[in-house]
Amino acid sequence: MNNLIDGRAIAADIHQETLVRVSALKHQGIQPGLAFVRVGEDPASQVYVGMKEKKARELGVLSHTTVLPETTTQTELLVLIARLNADPHCHGILVQAPLPRHIDAAVIYSAVLPQKDVDGFHPINVGRLMLGDAGGFLPCTPVGVHELLVRSRVPLNGAEVVVLGRGNIVGKPMAAILIQKSSRANCTVTLCHSATRDIAAHCRRADVIIAAIGVPEFLRADMVREGAVVIDVGVNRLSDPSIKSGTRLVGDVAFGEVQPKCLWITPNPGGVGPMTIAMLLANTATAAERQFGFFSEKSVDARLRP
């Protein structure tokens, strides 16, 4: 079926737009800079940061990764962030999750200057999103999902949307983006979670379902109405002895049985993942533009404009 939303193709379009913006900044003598901070040797974090660094280089963004040992104290990490906050060549800072258990992630994210918080996790940026203030930064994965919907011309104005999962990284900000009084939103959003009664009934009513609940293949065909749009944010690793690695990745959607019922659906991989990186680098360009008072039409987020 040809009903796939191609996240790689849409991300490539956004990267091209970011490349134009970065080139314009360089013409003004501004080199956008992005600092990655990784604590410990989590294999997935190594891969994710490596992918982000590679794409940053391709777009002309000056990136640098600081890798700290697992035993790094919270105070030592805060000292590094203070140094990056004060670095005029660093316009964006990303502290890669997960952090070691002895470090309070909320404290760390709050320590990054809001104007350098290209991940959109600082409380000021979270508050700006809730207030519909277009001057903040939106978290990369939910804003990437929104961009997939908008660029695929999915009708959002007045749409019934179910978001599966209430996490701070995807679920909550996703709902906040979609309820904005904007021509690119205006949705009625139901945020489902582990205590929701009869999740299937909510899903069957939805025009759009965004699955970010962290349960492998949670969304089944009998939970989806004909003609719905389904976005799969999940990344789950399952044991599979038939594969050389011994494991396989699946999303939160049972893709094979859900796809035939959908108007549009994201593959996994190849759907949401590429968009997260695309929006991170777009946010970095925005951070550099704002810090130097050099505004493009992308510097203020259209999702939060009426």
LUMTORTOR-447938 format. One record per residue (C-alpha): residue in one letter; x, y, z. Coordinates in steps of 0.05 Angstrom, whole numbers. Example, Ala and Ser with C-alpha at 12.3 -4.5 7.8 and 13.67 -1.06 7.14 Angstrom:
residues 2
A  246  -90  156
S  273  -21  143
END
This chain:
residues 306
M  0  0  0
N  25  69  -18
N  1  103  46
L  68  114  80
I  90  182  108
D  163  184  87
G  199  215  146
R  267  211  112
A  242  251  51
I  208  305  94
A  269  310  139
A  313  319  77
D  269  379  56
I  276  410  125
H  352  399  124
Q  355  435  58
E  317  494  89
T  365  494  148
L  424  492  101
V  399  556  68
R  391  589  136
V  460  567  159
S  490  594  95
A  456  661  106
L  484  664  176
K  554  648  152
H  547  704  101
Q  537  750  161
G  599  722  195
I  559  677  242
Q  579  603  250
P  522  565  285
G  549  522  340
L  518  462  375
A  547  427  436
F  530  355  453
V  541  328  523
R  540  254  536
V  551  222  604
G  571  149  604
E  576  98  548
D  504  80  534
P  507  46  465
A  443  78  439
S  466  147  462
Q  531  138  425
V  493  121  361
Y  443  179  368
V  496  231  382
G  539  205  325
M  481  212  276
K  466  283  300
E  539  303  295
K  545  276  224
K  484  314  199
A  507  378  234
R  573  375  196
E  536  364  131
L  495  427  143
G  554  470  163
V  537  472  237
L  599  471  282
S  587  415  331
H  628  388  389
T  615  329  436
T  639  325  507
V  638  255  535
L  640  249  611
P  650  185  651
E  591  150  683
T  618  171  751
T  612  245  736
T  577  282  792
Q  518  327  782
T  560  386  805
E  614  370  753
L  561  367  698
L  531  433  720
V  601  465  716
L  607  442  644
I  539  469  626
A  556  536  657
R  618  539  614
L  578  523  551
N  525  575  571
A  580  627  573
D  613  605  507
P  593  656  453
H  609  605  398
C  559  556  426
H  487  573  406
G  454  507  424
I  465  455  479
L  439  384  479
V  449  339  540
Q  436  269  514
A  388  225  553
P  390  180  591
L  433  208  646
P  461  164  702
R  413  151  760
H  451  195  809
I  440  257  766
D  374  294  768
A  356  306  695
A  306  361  713
V  362  401  748
I  408  392  688
Y  357  413  636
S  339  474  678
A  412  494  680
V  417  503  604
L  402  575  584
P  331  578  554
Q  359  612  492
K  408  554  481
D  358  499  499
V  349  471  429
D  318  408  460
G  260  449  487
F  263  419  558
H  277  482  600
P  217  500  644
I  214  569  611
N  208  538  542
V  157  488  567
G  117  546  596
R  122  586  532
L  93  527  493
M  34  522  542
L  21  597  536
G  26  596  460
D  88  641  461
A  124  632  395
G  190  656  422
G  211  591  456
F  237  525  431
L  193  464  419
P  217  394  436
C  246  361  374
T  207  296  370
P  136  324  380
V  150  383  335
G  178  334  283
V  113  294  288
H  73  358  277
E  115  375  217
L  102  306  188
L  28  318  194
V  29  388  165
R  74  371  106
S  32  310  91
R  -29  355  88
V  -65  318  142
P  -126  360  161
L  -115  383  233
N  -165  440  243
G  -219  410  288
A  -190  340  283
E  -199  288  338
V  -129  267  360
V  -109  213  410
V  -39  216  439
L  -18  151  472
G  31  167  528
R  38  226  575
G  113  232  579
N  149  298  584
I  190  286  521
V  134  269  472
G  63  260  500
K  52  324  539
P  86  373  491
M  52  337  432
A  -16  351  461
A  4  423  477
I  26  436  405
L  -38  407  375
I  -87  446  419
Q  -58  513  400
K  -105  564  369
S  -70  562  302
S  -87  545  230
R  -35  489  237
A  -68  459  299
N  -137  472  330
C  -144  398  348
T  -186  365  402
V  -135  322  438
T  -146  262  484
L  -82  244  523
C  -86  170  541
H  -41  136  593
S  -36  75  638
A  -96  95  679
T  -142  111  621
R  -205  69  619
D  -219  35  552
I  -163  64  511
A  -188  26  450
A  -253  65  450
H  -216  131  450
C  -172  108  393
R  -230  84  350
R  -259  155  353
A  -194  188  330
D  -177  219  263
V  -104  218  283
I  -68  171  332
I  2  187  357
A  32  127  393
A  86  143  444
I  68  96  500
G  130  53  502
V  95  -14  494
P  115  -58  435
E  60  -62  382
F  8  -35  431
L  -37  -5  378
R  -75  -62  342
A  -121  -61  281
D  -185  -66  323
M  -166  -1  357
V  -162  40  293
R  -220  65  250
E  -218  62  174
G  -184  122  144
A  -146  143  207
V  -75  173  206
V  -26  136  252
I  42  162  275
D  88  112  310
V  139  145  357
G  157  81  394
V  226  49  396
N  225  -19  430
R  277  -74  428
L  251  -146  428
S  288  -212  434
D  291  -249  367
P  338  -310  363
S  327  -313  287
I  367  -249  278
K  443  -247  284
S  441  -191  335
G  390  -229  376
T  342  -170  380
R  297  -130  334
L  267  -61  338
V  192  -50  335
G  147  10  346
D  86  20  389
V  42  2  329
A  29  -68  302
F  46  -41  233
G  28  -101  190
E  -44  -105  214
V  -56  -30  224
Q  -29  -4  157
P  -87  -30  113
K  -138  11  154
C  -99  76  150
L  -103  136  104
W  -31  151  124
I  18  116  171
T  91  125  188
P  139  67  178
N  185  49  235
P  242  60  223
G  240  116  172
G  183  156  201
V  192  199  263
G  265  185  277
P  295  227  220
M  250  285  239
T  278  290  309
I  347  305  281
A  319  353  228
M  282  394  281
L  343  395  327
L  385  428  273
A  329  474  253
N  324  496  326
T  400  507  326
A  394  554  266
T  338  590  302
A  381  597  365
A  438  629  326
E  390  675  289
R  358  699  353
Q  422  708  391
F  449  754  337
G  382  789  321
F  385  759  251
F  314  735  239
S  287  691  184
E  215  672  174
K  231  608  213
S  256  644  275
V  186  650  305
D  149  584  305
A  87  585  260
R  55  530  301
L  41  580  356
R  15  636  310
P  -60  644  299
END
